[in-house]
Every structure is written in structure tokens, then in C-alpha cells.
């Protein structure tokens, strides 16, 4: 007498495992595109040397500080035409570092390009002025569905020991080349460079050390 074929229990478990793996792979592939990261790009060479180097041959430049919302790699934008009070995150775009870190690196690089020797707060050097930077705004604002701009506001304070020499707030806004995360990153990088140029020009007006 013949019997109908039956699957061995182990074989059934193996098939079930393969099916689960295939299902999980399908779910993973349906989560969406891989996130894209952005930074400020390479630092272009300055057109001319800054006279700030004459007033300040060396500066201790502290890392940029700011609100907790800028201490994350998430990229945010605002729809000024809908609700300017709400910051919205891009779903598949990230910063390569936090905005505070990116701006710190950019400011130090630009100041050094101006001929000023840039030192960190950990350098055991006395008698050198300290430049402290605090970012109040760093955003991509959409005025319409097809147009946006980068906006940065940075407060700079120069200290000689414990004495405040001067303080200045720098605010810049530049149109983004495209209404997306890539356009925002490009415009924010250009805005950072513009503020760095303003900062060097301000340092050149202060009493020399």
C-alpha cells in the first residue's frame, strides 16, 4: 500500500524560516530611500587677506554654542507661508555633523584663512583674546512651495581675559538655489561664509592687541 508524501517537520520549519526572511527583506526594501547627508563643502580660498590679522595675530576661538535644536544632525525647514512657528524635519536628509559643529569648523577655517592664528580653548596660552560665538538662528525658510532662503544669526563676543571688549550680532539671509534640502545646504554654507567675512571685517575695526 502506498502513502501520500508528507513534509518532514524540519523541512516545514526551514521553509517557514525562508519565507520569514523574504518577508523581512521585502519590508526593509520598502522603507524608503537611503538618507542623504550634507555638509558645507570645501572651503574656497579667500580673495584677499583680511586686515584682522594685523589687529589680532592670534585668537582663541571657542566652539559655536546654541539651542538644543541645533545640536542634532536632523535637517529642519520652516514653511513661512503656512506656519513659521513650526520647524519640520526632512524625512531622508541629514547633516553630516550638527549645525553647531559645522559652523564651528567653518568659522575657524575662515578666520585662519584671514591670517589669524586660531587656537582652541584647550590650548594653555595666556594673554590671548577669546572669541565666543553663539548661534541664534540657523534655518531654511520657505516663502512659497518653490522658493526658500537660508537664514543665520550669530552673536560674537570678544573677551580680553574677563573683560568684554566688544559684542556684535551678525545676521545674513541668502536665497537657496533650489527648493529642497540640497538647495538649503548650499545656501546655508554660503551664508556662513558671508557671516565669516563680516566677522573678520568687524575684528579689523577693534583696537589691536
N, C-alpha and C positions, 0 to 999 in steps of 0.2 A: 504494500500500500504506500502510495506517495503522499507526501505532505506539502502544503504550500510553503514557499520560502518565507522566513521570518528574519527581521533585522535583529542582530545581536544588540543587547542593551548598550554595550560600549560603543558600538558603531552609531547608535542613535544619539548618544551623548556627544560624540565627535561631530556629527552633522549639526547638532544644535549649537555647538560652540562656534563652528564655522559661520553659521547663519548670524549669530550674535555679533561676531567680528565684522562681518559685512555690513550689518545694520549700523554699528557704531562708526564704521568708516564713512558710510553714507551720511550720517548725522554730522560728522566732523567736516565733511566737504561742503555741507550746506550752511555752515555758519556765516559765510560771507568772505569777502576778500581779506587778504593779509594786511594788517595795519601798515601804513607808510609813515616813516619818521622823517622829520625835518630839523635842520639846524640853520645857522646864519650863513653858511657857506664860507669860502676862503676870504681872508682879509686882504682887500686890494691895497696896493701901495699908495701912500698919500701923494698928493700932487706937489705939495711944498712942505718943508719942515715948519713946525709950529714954534712961534716965539715963546711959548710956555716953558720950553726947556731952559731959556735964559733966566726966567724968574724962579723956576723950580727944577734944578738939575736932577733931583730925586724926590720921590713921593712914596709914602706907604699908602697903597690903595686897598681898602677893605672890600670884601665881597659885597655885592649888592644885596640889600635886605628888602623885605616887602611882605605883603599879606600871604597867608597860607594858601590862597587860591593860586598863587604864582609859584608855589613850591611843589609842583606836580608836573609830570610830563604830558598831561592832557592838554589838547588844544581847544580853546574856547572862542566863541564868537558871540556877537550881540546883534539882534535884529532891531536896529534903532527905529525902524518904521513900524514895528509891531509892539515890542516890549523891551525898551532899552535897559530896564532894570533886571533882566534875566540873562544870565550867561549860559549859553548852550554848548555842549561838547561835540566836537566832530566824532563820528562813530568809528572811523577807520583811519584816523590820522593822529600821530603823536609827535611830541618834541623829542629830539634825541637826548636832551637833558632838560632840566626845569628852566623856565624863563629867567629865573634869578641867576642860575649858573651860566646860561648863555649870555646874558647881558654882562655879567661879571667878566667873563672871558673877553668879550668884545671891547668893553671899556678899557681894560688893562692893555689889550693889544693895541688899541688906537692911541692911548696915552703914550705907550712905549714907542710907537711909530712917530709920535711928535717930538721924540728926542729926550723925553723924560725917563729917567731910570725908575722902573716900577718895582717896589718892594712889597712883600706881604706883611701882614700883621704879626706873623710868627718870626720875622727877622729881628734879631736882637740888635737893633740900631736905634740909638737915642738921638734926639735933636732934629729929626726929620719930620716935616709936616705929614699929617694923616688926612687922607681924603675919604670921607664916608659917603656912600651913595644909598639912597632909599627910593625904591620904585613905587609910585602911587598908582600908575595905570599902565597896562600892557594889554592891548586888546585889538581885535579886528571887528570893526563895526560896519554893518550893512545898512546903507541908506535906502537901498532897494534890493530886489532879488538879484540884480545883475551888477551892482556897484557896491564896493566896500573900501574902507580905508584902515590903515594901521595908526594906532594912537598910543603914544608913550609919554608918560610924565615922570620925571626923575628929579629928586631933590639931592643936591650936592652940598656937603658941609666940609669946610676945610678947617682943620684944627692945628694949632701950634702948641703942642703939649696939651694942657686942659683949656686953652683959650680958643674960642671960636673966632677965626679970622674973618670968614665971610660965609654966606649961605645963599644959594641960588636954586630956583626951580626951573628946569628946562622941560618944555612941552613941544612936541612935534607931531604932525599928522601928515601922512602921505597916502595917496591913492594906491590901491592894490592893482596889479596888472591883470588879475583875473578874480572872479567872484567864487573862490574856493580856498581850500587850505593852502595849496601851493602859492597862490597869489598873496594870501595873508602872511605866510612865512617870508616871502620875498620882500614885501612892503615893511614888515617889522624889522628885518635885517637892515634895510636901507634907512629906516627911521632911527635905528640905534646908531648907525654911522653918523647921521646928521646931528644927533644929540652929542656924540663924542666930539665932533668938530666944534659945536657950541661950547662944550665944557672946556676944551683946550683954549679957545678964544677967551673965555672968562678967566682962566688961570693966568693968562698972559697979562691981564689988567691988574692983577693983585700985586702988592708990594713984594719985591724979590727977596729970596732967602739967601 
